[in-house]
Amino acid sequence: MRLFTEVKSLAKLAWPLLIAQVTQMLMSVFDTIMAGRVSATDMAAVAIASSVLMPILIFIQGVLMALPPIISRLNGAKQFQDIPNYGHQVFWLGLMLTLPVALLSQVTDDILSVVPMEQELRTIAAEYLSYMLVAMPAFAIYQTFRQYLEGLSHTKPTMAIYLIGLAINIPANYIFIYGKLGLPAFGGAGCGIASALVFIMMMFASWLYVKYSQKTQNTPFFKQVNLPEFDKLKEVFLLGLPIALALLFEVSLFAVVAILLAPLGASVVASHQIALNVSGLLFMVPLSIGFAVTIRVGFLLGEKQPGYAQSAVNGGMLLGLLLAGVNAYISIFWGHSIATLYSEEAIVVAMATDLLILAAIFQFSDAAQVIAGCALRGYKDTKAMFYITLATYWGVGLTSGYVLALTNMIFPAMGAAGFWIGFIIGLTSAAIALGVRLILIQKQQDTI
């Protein structure tokens, strides 16, 4: 009975997060589509600048994701008076990380000069990047408020704010890209202006919610200002740094694979990107469940209910694996139809369809590993997750994928399919290792 109670609680927390994550991805999709309507150069410039920006965004968000397990545990323990101070410390930490980054907006052309490209392409990419970097402090403040609310188990505001952001992003793109309302046409760089404005809007929207919502009155963020405290800043940073690095390991793994596939031709890279894009969208389902597990585990541990926390993890695994079956069904039976939305080239569609069949296989291990990793965050055990993801993603997954894809050591070189088999091996290894670590941590909790 407790298991199904936790499944219900997790579903209630997770579905707004799922919509928020999908909406976040759609912003990037609309940026690419609308820039592409100007020219292929503008679309390529946005893609290049985004590839530089994405690791920065992931790192900042990853570090600040230390806040939910801290707050959820305090919330469960009814230690409401300590919650705002941790929110303030993350606020200061976010500014410390992003203010230097914002200064880089003045030298974006120099940053991109190390990458060989046409001057027009570099100019557009540098302008896009400069607008986005200026908005990094606003992004960090928004993330602080988001993590603060999610730590208190309030996930619907995240969904609502992202939906508002998307509703602003599309017309803002139209205005700045194409030069409407008397403004000049900025082309692809206009996407950077629009996205920067969205970050600022999301910052103010979340600020208003945290300040005025009845749901935050027990933990008033703005009642007093707590100055930076070194011990708490260090605690949050050391908890968040492994999360940020683990996220970077995963994202960079797929980027490296795309580079390694480049010599095999454009069709191979295109099919890989299609399968990766679809899989990334499906991954939002277990990731949202994982975020909910982090919140729920922290809360229950704060209530001194380690047994219930285990039930929350088990409920998350059950829900995640059931929905992984749905994702696998989509990958296998809808893969071809989805691939045709991306390309009209038969060879690209055929290869992408085959890769999506392999993607169906790792849906289960991917769900298990991300939920186990998020559960460990709830237990405040992030260092082990860092080492495990480094070893399994890069040591096991990339190495086995490289051997299968580009060498004849075991089988004749398999191309892109070899790397995707490597993903299966790496993610399965991660699921097993993280699962074992989770069991050990749970046993330690039982003895406390």
C-alpha positions in Angstrom: 0.0 0.0 0.0 2.8 2.4 0.9 4.4 1.8 -2.5 1.4 2.9 -4.4 1.0 5.9 -2.1 4.5 7.0 -3.1 3.8 6.3 -6.8 0.9 8.7 -6.5 2.9 11.3 -4.7 5.8 11.1 -7.2 3.4 11.3 -10.2 1.9 14.5 -8.7 5.4 16.0 -8.4 6.7 14.7 -11.7 4.1 15.7 -14.3 4.6 19.4 -14.0 8.4 18.9 -14.2 8.0 16.8 -17.3 6.0 19.6 -19.1 8.6 22.1 -18.0 11.5 20.0 -19.3 9.7 19.5 -22.7 8.9 23.2 -22.9 12.5 24.0 -22.2 13.6 21.8 -25.2 10.9 23.4 -27.4 12.5 26.8 -26.9 15.7 25.5 -28.4 13.8 23.8 -31.2 12.0 27.1 -32.1 15.2 29.0 -32.0 16.7 26.6 -34.6 13.7 26.6 -36.8 13.1 30.4 -36.8 16.8 31.1 -37.3 16.9 28.6 -40.2 14.1 30.6 -41.9 16.6 33.4 -42.3 19.5 31.4 -43.7 21.5 28.2 -43.2 24.3 30.4 -41.9 22.1 31.9 -39.2 20.9 28.5 -38.1 24.4 27.2 -38.0 25.6 30.2 -36.0 22.8 29.6 -33.4 23.8 25.9 -33.2 27.5 26.7 -32.7 26.8 29.4 -30.1 24.4 27.1 -28.3 27.1 24.3 -28.2 29.4 26.8 -26.4 26.6 28.0 -24.1 25.1 24.7 -23.1 27.9 23.4 -20.9 27.8 26.7 -19.0 24.1 26.5 -18.4 24.3 22.8 -17.4 27.2 23.5 -15.0 25.4 26.4 -13.3 22.1 24.5 -13.0 23.9 21.4 -11.8 25.6 23.2 -9.0 22.4 24.9 -7.9 20.6 21.6 -8.0 22.2 20.9 -4.6 19.4 23.0 -3.1 16.4 20.7 -3.4 17.8 17.8 -1.3 18.9 20.3 1.4 15.6 22.1 1.5 13.4 19.0 1.2 15.1 17.4 4.2 14.7 20.6 6.3 11.1 20.8 5.2 10.4 17.2 6.2 12.0 17.9 9.6 9.8 21.0 10.0 13.0 23.2 10.4 11.4 26.0 8.4 13.5 28.7 9.9 16.7 27.4 8.3 15.3 27.1 4.7 15.5 30.7 3.6 19.1 31.0 4.7 20.1 28.1 2.4 18.1 29.7 -0.4 20.1 32.9 0.1 23.4 31.0 0.1 22.5 29.5 -3.2 21.5 32.9 -4.5 25.0 34.3 -3.6 26.7 31.2 -5.1 24.8 31.6 -8.3 25.9 35.2 -8.6 29.5 34.3 -7.8 29.4 31.7 -10.7 27.7 33.9 -13.3 28.9 37.4 -12.8 32.4 36.5 -14.2 30.7 34.6 -17.0 28.6 37.7 -17.9 31.9 39.7 -18.3 32.9 37.3 -21.1 30.1 38.8 -23.2 32.6 41.4 -24.2 35.1 39.0 -25.7 32.8 36.4 -27.4 34.4 37.0 -30.8 37.8 36.2 -29.3 36.4 33.1 -27.7 35.1 31.8 -31.0 38.2 32.8 -32.9 39.8 29.6 -31.8 37.3 27.7 -33.9 37.9 27.8 -37.7 34.8 29.2 -39.4 33.7 31.8 -41.9 33.7 35.4 -40.6 30.0 35.9 -41.2 29.2 32.7 -39.2 31.5 33.8 -36.4 30.0 37.3 -36.2 26.4 36.0 -35.8 27.5 33.3 -33.3 29.5 35.8 -31.2 26.6 38.3 -31.1 24.1 35.5 -30.0 26.6 34.4 -27.4 27.2 37.9 -26.0 23.5 38.5 -25.5 23.0 35.2 -23.7 26.1 35.6 -21.4 24.8 39.0 -20.2 21.7 37.2 -19.0 23.5 34.5 -17.0 23.0 36.1 -13.6 19.3 36.3 -14.4 19.4 32.6 -15.3 21.1 31.8 -12.0 18.6 33.8 -9.9 15.7 32.0 -11.7 17.3 28.6 -11.0 17.7 29.5 -7.4 14.0 30.3 -7.1 13.1 27.2 -9.1 15.2 24.9 -6.9 13.9 26.6 -3.8 10.3 25.9 -4.8 11.0 22.4 -5.9 12.7 21.6 -2.7 9.5 22.7 -1.0 7.6 20.2 -3.3 6.1 23.0 -5.4 6.7 21.9 -9.0 3.7 23.5 -10.8 5.3 27.0 -10.7 8.2 25.6 -12.7 5.8 24.3 -15.4 3.8 27.5 -15.5 6.8 29.8 -15.8 8.4 27.7 -18.6 5.1 27.8 -20.5 5.0 31.6 -20.1 8.6 31.7 -21.2 7.8 29.7 -24.4 4.8 32.0 -25.1 7.1 35.0 -24.9 10.1 33.3 -26.7 8.2 32.7 -30.0 7.0 36.3 -30.6 10.2 37.7 -29.3 12.1 35.6 -31.8 9.9 36.9 -34.5 10.4 40.5 -33.5 14.2 40.4 -33.1 15.1 37.9 -35.8 13.1 39.5 -38.6 13.1 43.1 -37.4 9.5 44.0 -36.5 7.9 46.9 -34.5 10.5 49.3 -35.9 13.5 47.3 -34.7 16.4 46.2 -37.0 16.5 42.6 -38.1 19.2 40.8 -36.0 18.9 37.5 -37.8 20.1 34.5 -35.8 21.6 36.8 -33.2 18.0 37.9 -32.4 17.4 34.5 -30.9 20.0 35.4 -28.2 18.2 38.6 -27.4 14.8 36.8 -27.2 16.2 34.0 -25.0 18.0 36.5 -22.7 14.7 38.4 -22.3 13.0 35.1 -21.5 15.6 34.4 -18.7 14.9 37.8 -17.2 11.2 37.3 -17.4 11.4 33.9 -15.7 13.6 35.5 -13.0 10.9 38.1 -12.2 8.0 35.6 -12.5 9.6 33.2 -10.0 10.6 36.1 -7.7 6.9 37.2 -7.6 5.7 33.7 -6.9 8.3 33.1 -4.1 7.5 36.5 -2.5 3.7 36.5 -2.7 2.5 32.9 -2.9 0.7 31.6 0.2 2.6 28.3 -0.2 5.9 30.0 0.7 4.7 32.0 3.7 6.2 29.4 6.2 9.6 29.9 4.6 9.7 33.6 3.7 12.6 34.1 1.3 12.5 37.9 1.5 11.8 38.5 5.2 15.5 39.1 5.9 18.7 39.0 3.9 21.4 36.5 5.0 24.9 37.5 3.8 27.2 34.8 2.4 28.4 32.3 4.9 31.5 30.4 3.9 30.6 27.1 5.6 27.2 26.9 3.9 28.5 28.1 0.5 31.1 25.4 0.7 28.5 22.8 1.7 26.3 23.6 -1.2 29.1 23.8 -3.7 30.6 20.5 -2.7 27.2 18.9 -2.9 26.4 20.5 -6.2 29.7 20.2 -8.0 29.5 16.4 -8.6 25.9 16.8 -9.9 27.1 19.4 -12.4 30.1 17.4 -13.5 28.0 14.2 -13.9 25.6 16.1 -16.1 28.5 17.4 -18.2 29.9 13.9 -18.6 26.6 12.7 -20.1 26.1 15.7 -22.4 29.7 15.7 -23.6 29.6 12.0 -24.2 27.0 12.4 -27.0 28.9 15.5 -28.4 32.1 13.5 -28.6 30.3 10.6 -30.4 29.0 13.0 -33.0 32.5 14.3 -33.7 33.9 10.7 -33.9 31.2 9.8 -36.4 31.9 12.8 -38.6 34.5 11.0 -40.9 31.8 8.4 -41.7 29.7 11.1 -43.6 26.9 13.5 -43.2 24.2 10.8 -43.5 25.6 8.9 -40.5 25.9 12.0 -38.4 22.4 13.1 -39.3 20.9 9.7 -38.4 22.7 9.8 -35.1 21.4 13.3 -34.3 17.9 12.4 -35.1 18.0 9.3 -32.8 19.7 11.4 -30.2 17.1 14.2 -30.4 14.2 11.7 -30.1 15.9 9.8 -27.2 16.6 13.1 -25.5 12.9 14.0 -25.6 11.9 10.6 -24.2 14.5 10.9 -21.5 12.6 13.8 -20.0 10.1 11.2 -18.6 12.5 9.3 -16.3 14.4 12.5 -15.6 11.3 14.2 -14.3 10.5 11.2 -12.1 14.1 11.3 -10.8 13.7 15.0 -9.8 10.5 14.0 -7.9 12.4 11.1 -6.2 15.1 13.6 -5.0 12.4 15.8 -3.4 10.5 13.0 -1.9 13.5 11.1 -0.4 14.9 14.3 1.1 11.5 15.1 2.7 11.0 11.7 4.1 14.5 11.5 5.5 13.8 14.9 7.2 10.7 13.2 8.8 13.0 10.4 10.1 11.2 7.9 7.9 14.0 6.0 6.0 11.7 3.1 5.3 9.2 5.4 3.6 12.2 6.9 1.7 13.0 3.5 0.4 9.4 3.1 -0.7 9.6 6.4 -2.6 12.7 5.1 -4.4 11.0 1.8 -5.2 7.9 3.7 -6.4 10.0 5.9 -8.6 11.7 2.8 -10.1 8.3 1.1 -10.7 6.9 4.2 -12.4 10.0 4.9 -14.3 10.3 1.3 -15.7 6.7 1.2 -16.7 7.0 4.4 -18.6 10.3 3.2 -20.1 8.2 0.5 -21.7 6.0 3.2 -23.3 9.2 5.0 -24.5 10.5 1.7 -25.9 7.2 1.1 -27.7 7.4 4.6 -29.3 11.0 4.1 -30.3 10.3 0.8 -32.0 6.9 1.3 -33.6 6.9 5.0 -34.2 10.6 5.4 -34.9 10.3 5.4 -38.7 7.5 7.9 -38.8 9.3 10.2 -36.4 12.5 10.0 -38.4 10.6 11.1 -41.5 9.7 14.4 -39.7 13.4 15.2 -39.6 14.6 14.1 -43.0 13.3 13.2 -46.5 16.5 11.2 -47.3 15.7 7.5 -47.3 19.1 6.4 -46.1 19.1 8.9 -43.2 15.6 7.8 -42.2 16.5 4.1 -42.4 19.6 4.5 -40.3 17.9 6.6 -37.7 15.1 4.0 -37.5 17.6 1.3 -36.7 19.3 3.4 -34.1 15.9 4.1 -32.4 15.4 0.4 -32.1 18.7 0.2 -30.1 17.5 3.3 -28.2 14.4 1.2 -27.2 16.7 -1.3 -25.5 18.4 1.2 -23.2 15.2 3.0 -22.2 15.0 0.7 -19.1 18.6 1.0 -18.0 18.5 4.7 -18.7 15.4 5.1 -16.5 16.9 3.0 -13.7 20.3 4.8 -13.7 18.8 8.4 -13.7 16.3 7.6 -11.0 19.0 5.9 -8.8 21.2 8.9 -9.3 18.5 11.3 -8.4 17.7 9.1 -5.3 21.3 9.4 -4.2 21.0 13.2 -4.5 18.1 12.9 -2.0 20.4 11.0 0.3 23.0 13.8 -0.3 25.4 11.3 -1.7 26.7 13.0 -4.9 30.4 12.1 -4.9 29.8 8.5 -5.6 27.4 9.4 -8.5 30.2 11.5 -10.0 32.8 8.7 -10.0 30.3 6.1 -11.2 29.0 8.2 -14.1 32.6 9.1 -15.1 33.6 5.4 -15.1 30.5 4.0 -16.8 29.7 6.8 -19.3 33.2 7.4 -20.5 35.2 4.4 -19.3 32.7 1.7 -20.2 30.2 3.2 -22.6 32.5 5.3 -24.8 35.3 2.8 -24.9 33.1 -0.2 -25.8 31.2 2.0 -28.3 34.5 3.1 -30.0 35.7 -0.4 -30.3 32.4 -1.6 -31.8 31.9 1.4 -34.0 35.3 2.2 -35.5 37.5 -0.9 -35.1 37.5 -4.5 -36.2 38.7 -5.8 -32.8 35.6 -7.8 -32.0 33.2 -7.5 -34.9 33.5 -5.7 -38.3 33.2 -1.9 -37.6 29.5 -1.2 -37.0 29.5 2.6 -37.4 26.9 4.6 -35.5 25.2 1.4 -34.3 28.4 0.4 -32.4 28.3 3.6 -30.4 24.6 3.1 -29.5 25.4 -0.5 -28.3 28.1 1.2 -26.3 25.4 3.5 -24.8 23.4 0.4 -23.8 26.5 -1.1 -22.1 27.5 2.1 -20.4 24.0 3.0 -19.1 23.4 -0.6 -17.9 26.7 -0.5 -16.1 25.7 2.9 -14.5 22.3 1.5 -13.5 23.9 -1.5 -11.8 26.6 0.5 -10.0 24.3 3.3 -8.9 21.8 0.7 -7.7 24.4 -1.0 -5.6 25.5 2.3 -4.2 21.9 3.2 -3.4 21.3 -0.1 -1.5 24.5 0.5 0.6 23.4 4.1 1.4 19.9 2.9 2.4 21.4 0.2 4.7 23.5 3.0 6.4 20.3 5.0 6.9 18.6 2.0 8.5 21.4 1.9 11.1 21.3 5.6 12.0 
